[in-house]
Amino acid sequence: MRIALLEDDLDQSTILKAWINEIGHDCTVFNAGKVFLRELKRSSFDLLILDWMLPDVQGIEVLDWVRKNLDWKVPIIFITIKDNEEDIIAALNAGADDYMAKPVKKGELSARLNALLRRFHPDLNKEKDTVYGAYKIIYDNSMIYINDELIELTQKEFELMVFLLNNIGKIISRGHILESVWGASADLNTRTVDTHISRIRTKLSLKGEYGLFLRAVYQHGYRLERLDIDAKHF
């Protein structure tokens, strides 16, 4: 999963990033609140970790902005030296989902991260058949049906569509798609993403006909959107 860490202490962020990567997640570090907020306007993450004390804005202000402005729900953990009851209550009331006092313990961090990710992503690592309106996803056989009609897809096209469905409503950069679907070591460029996007948009009718619209977001990437064109599908 893709995790953003907002922490201005270089030593602390280096340690936390290493721990998060060790347990299988992709961690991106930000050391200033304003830079972090700018990135959130164009990129999405599966979980945010915020420090309270920052050089430009307070972590609690970042939290407040996230909850008021993002159109996707993301779990947030506060990690900070402030450990009195009043501050903990303030953070939780502002929208934090969990709170950890420094010094952070590796095992506790791993357990809390995984617990939140399970809560917010209940289908993580599950391969159940899934229905999105007219679309039915069969994971065991890597098949997608539209209104019971099987759509012929390559394995990579299927994986790309599943990835977009798992991130529905989020703006996903071409680089993130490439890394997540093809792998970090893939010797490819983002034109590969554009080509496959074009193919699945056509094959899977992702122009809104059946309630899903695959939108290109200028200079940022793509976003798969759910449209309420037919309430009986959703």
C-alpha positions as CSV (number, residue, x, y, z in Angstrom):
1,M,0.0,0.0,0.0
2,R,1.1,3.6,-0.6
3,I,1.8,5.5,2.6
4,A,2.8,9.2,3.1
5,L,4.9,10.2,6.1
6,L,5.0,13.8,7.2
7,E,7.9,14.2,9.5
8,D,10.5,17.0,9.6
9,D,13.1,15.1,11.7
10,L,15.5,13.5,9.2
11,D,16.7,10.7,11.5
12,Q,13.1,9.8,12.6
13,S,11.7,9.8,9.0
14,T,14.6,7.6,7.8
15,I,13.9,5.0,10.5
16,L,10.1,5.1,10.0
17,K,10.4,4.8,6.2
18,A,12.7,1.8,6.5
19,W,10.3,0.1,8.9
20,I,7.3,0.8,6.7
21,N,9.1,-0.5,3.6
22,E,10.2,-3.6,5.5
23,I,6.6,-4.7,6.1
24,G,5.8,-4.4,2.4
25,H,4.5,-0.9,1.9
26,D,5.7,2.0,-0.2
27,C,6.5,5.0,2.0
28,T,7.0,8.6,0.6
29,V,8.5,11.1,3.1
30,F,7.6,14.8,3.3
31,N,9.4,17.2,5.7
32,A,7.1,20.3,5.4
33,G,3.4,20.6,5.7
34,K,2.9,23.0,2.7
35,V,4.8,20.7,0.3
36,F,2.7,17.8,1.6
37,L,-0.6,19.6,1.0
38,R,0.4,20.5,-2.5
39,E,1.2,16.9,-3.2
40,L,-2.2,15.7,-1.9
41,K,-3.9,17.9,-4.4
42,R,-2.5,15.8,-7.2
43,S,-1.7,12.4,-5.7
44,S,-3.5,9.9,-3.5
45,F,-2.2,7.6,-0.7
46,D,-3.7,4.7,1.2
47,L,-2.7,5.9,4.6
48,L,-1.2,9.1,6.1
49,I,1.2,9.4,9.0
50,L,1.5,13.0,10.4
51,D,3.8,14.5,13.0
52,W,2.3,17.4,15.0
53,M,5.3,19.7,15.2
54,L,6.4,21.0,11.8
55,P,8.5,23.9,10.6
56,D,5.7,25.7,8.6
57,V,2.3,24.5,9.7
58,Q,1.1,22.3,12.6
59,G,0.2,18.7,11.9
60,I,-3.3,19.3,13.4
61,E,-3.8,22.0,10.7
62,V,-2.8,19.5,8.0
63,L,-5.3,17.0,9.4
64,D,-8.1,19.5,9.4
65,W,-7.3,20.4,5.8
66,V,-7.3,16.8,4.7
67,R,-10.7,16.0,6.3
68,K,-12.3,19.1,4.9
69,N,-10.9,19.1,1.3
70,L,-10.1,15.5,0.1
71,D,-13.0,13.8,-1.6
72,W,-11.6,10.3,-0.6
73,K,-11.5,8.9,2.9
74,V,-8.0,8.0,4.0
75,P,-6.8,6.6,7.4
76,I,-4.5,8.9,9.4
77,I,-2.1,8.2,12.2
78,F,-0.6,10.9,14.4
79,I,3.0,10.2,15.6
80,T,4.3,12.9,17.9
81,I,6.1,13.7,21.2
82,K,2.9,15.4,22.4
83,D,1.3,12.7,24.6
84,N,-0.9,14.4,27.0
85,E,-4.6,13.5,27.1
86,E,-5.8,16.9,25.9
87,D,-3.7,16.7,22.7
88,I,-4.7,13.1,22.0
89,I,-8.4,14.1,22.3
90,A,-7.9,17.1,20.0
91,A,-6.2,15.0,17.3
92,L,-8.9,12.3,17.4
93,N,-11.7,14.8,17.4
94,A,-10.1,16.5,14.4
95,G,-10.3,13.3,12.4
96,A,-7.2,11.2,13.3
97,D,-7.9,7.5,13.3
98,D,-5.0,6.6,15.6
99,Y,-2.4,8.2,17.8
100,M,1.1,7.1,18.7
101,A,3.5,8.8,21.1
102,K,7.2,9.0,20.4
103,P,9.5,7.1,20.7
104,V,7.7,4.8,18.3
105,K,8.2,1.0,18.6
106,K,8.6,-0.9,15.4
107,G,6.2,-3.8,16.3
108,E,3.5,-1.4,17.5
109,L,3.7,0.7,14.4
110,S,3.4,-2.4,12.2
111,A,0.4,-3.6,14.1
112,R,-1.4,-0.3,14.0
113,L,-0.7,0.3,10.3
114,N,-2.0,-3.1,9.4
115,A,-5.1,-2.8,11.6
116,L,-6.1,0.5,9.9
117,L,-5.4,-0.8,6.4
118,R,-7.6,-3.8,7.1
119,R,-10.4,-1.6,8.4
120,F,-10.3,0.8,5.5
121,H,-9.5,-1.8,2.8
122,P,-11.5,-4.8,3.8
123,D,-11.0,-6.5,0.4
124,L,-7.2,-6.3,0.7
125,N,-5.7,-9.6,-0.3
126,K,-9.1,-11.2,-0.8
127,E,-10.1,-12.6,-4.1
128,K,-13.8,-12.7,-4.0
129,D,-16.0,-12.1,-7.1
130,T,-16.9,-8.4,-7.1
131,V,-19.7,-6.5,-8.7
132,Y,-19.5,-2.8,-9.7
133,G,-22.9,-2.1,-11.3
134,A,-22.9,-3.8,-14.7
135,Y,-19.3,-5.0,-14.2
136,K,-18.5,-8.4,-12.6
137,I,-14.9,-9.2,-11.7
138,I,-13.9,-12.9,-11.4
139,Y,-10.5,-13.0,-9.8
140,D,-9.8,-16.7,-9.9
141,N,-10.0,-16.7,-13.7
142,S,-9.0,-13.1,-14.3
143,M,-12.2,-12.4,-16.2
144,I,-14.5,-9.3,-16.4
145,Y,-18.1,-9.4,-17.5
146,I,-20.3,-6.5,-18.5
147,N,-24.0,-7.4,-18.1
148,D,-23.1,-11.1,-18.2
149,E,-21.0,-10.7,-21.4
150,L,-17.4,-11.8,-21.1
151,I,-14.9,-9.2,-22.2
152,E,-11.7,-10.5,-23.7
153,L,-8.7,-9.0,-21.8
154,T,-5.0,-9.8,-21.5
155,Q,-3.7,-10.6,-18.0
156,K,-2.1,-7.1,-17.7
157,E,-5.3,-5.4,-18.8
158,F,-7.2,-7.3,-16.2
159,E,-4.7,-6.4,-13.5
160,L,-4.8,-2.7,-14.5
161,M,-8.6,-2.6,-14.3
162,V,-8.5,-4.2,-10.9
163,F,-6.0,-1.7,-9.7
164,L,-8.1,1.2,-10.9
165,L,-11.2,-0.3,-9.2
166,N,-9.3,-0.6,-6.0
167,N,-8.5,3.1,-6.2
168,I,-11.8,4.3,-7.6
169,G,-12.3,8.0,-7.1
170,K,-8.6,8.7,-6.6
171,I,-6.2,10.5,-9.0
172,I,-3.4,8.0,-9.8
173,S,-0.2,9.1,-11.5
174,R,1.2,7.2,-14.5
175,G,4.3,6.4,-12.5
176,H,2.3,4.9,-9.6
177,I,0.3,2.8,-12.0
178,L,3.4,1.6,-13.8
179,E,5.1,0.6,-10.5
180,S,2.0,-1.0,-9.0
181,V,0.8,-3.0,-12.1
182,W,4.1,-3.7,-13.8
183,G,6.4,-3.7,-10.9
184,A,9.1,-1.3,-9.7
185,S,11.8,-3.0,-11.7
186,A,9.9,-2.9,-15.0
187,D,12.0,-1.6,-17.8
188,L,9.2,0.4,-19.3
189,N,8.0,4.0,-19.6
190,T,4.7,5.7,-18.9
191,R,3.6,5.4,-22.5
192,T,2.9,1.7,-21.7
193,V,0.4,2.9,-19.2
194,D,-1.3,5.2,-21.7
195,T,-1.5,2.4,-24.3
196,H,-3.1,0.0,-21.8
197,I,-5.5,2.7,-20.5
198,S,-6.7,3.3,-24.0
199,R,-7.3,-0.4,-24.6
200,I,-9.3,-1.0,-21.4
201,R,-11.3,2.2,-21.9
202,T,-12.5,0.9,-25.2
203,K,-12.9,-2.8,-24.3
204,L,-14.6,-2.2,-21.0
205,S,-16.7,0.8,-22.2
206,L,-15.3,3.1,-19.5
207,K,-16.9,6.3,-20.9
208,G,-19.9,6.2,-18.6
209,E,-22.2,3.9,-20.6
210,Y,-22.3,1.4,-17.7
211,G,-21.6,3.7,-14.8
212,L,-17.8,3.8,-14.8
213,F,-15.8,6.6,-16.4
214,L,-12.1,6.6,-16.8
215,R,-10.9,10.2,-16.8
216,A,-7.5,11.6,-17.8
217,V,-6.5,14.2,-15.3
218,Y,-4.2,16.8,-17.1
219,Q,-0.6,16.6,-15.9
220,H,-1.5,14.2,-13.1
221,G,-2.7,10.8,-14.4
222,Y,-6.0,9.0,-14.4
223,R,-9.1,8.7,-12.2
224,L,-11.8,6.0,-12.4
225,E,-15.1,7.5,-11.4
226,R,-18.4,6.0,-10.5
227,L,-21.4,7.7,-12.2
228,D,-24.9,7.5,-10.9
229,I,-26.5,7.1,-14.3
230,D,-28.6,4.2,-13.2
231,A,-29.3,3.8,-9.5
232,K,-30.3,0.2,-9.8
233,H,-26.7,-0.7,-10.7
234,F,-25.2,0.7,-7.5
